Structure formats: structure tokens, C-alpha cells
């Protein structure tokens, strides 16, 4: 199966997703957050850095749950282009 290249909008949305998750994680350990969510630390690192712009829904749902983020809040923040946070 050939994966189509991501559009610039998808890349930007992935960067916003990563920024929101990084901000929500705060000073928590990336390792412990990933383990609590049932994902590898490498996966979490890639999502937070924007390298995985379109992660699987169950992965994001698990991370959001661990961070205490509702999916509604997460979706709202990720879909606001002017809110790109480092």
C-alpha cells in the first residue's frame, strides 16, 4: 500500500497536536506518560515533535486520557491554526 504524502495542512495540524500534548504533559516524564498510555516513548516523542502528523486515534485517545485532556478540548485546540504553541 502506498501512503500519499501529507498535505501542508496535515503537517501543520500534526505540529499543533504535538504542541498541545507537550504543553499538557508539562513536567511529567515522557517515559512514564508513554508507559501509562500504553505507547512507546519513541512514539510519544515523534507525535510531540510533529514527526507523526497523523497518529492513530486510539493512540491519541490513550495519551489524552493519561494527560487528563478531553478529546473535545484536544480537537478544539488542534483545529485552531493561530494557536500553534511551542
Buried (B, 14 or more C-beta within 10 A) or exposed (E): EEEEEEEEEEBBBBBBBBBBBBBBBEEEEBEEBBBBBEBEBEBBBBBBEBEBBBBEEEBBBBBBBBBEBEEEEBBEBBEEEEEEEE
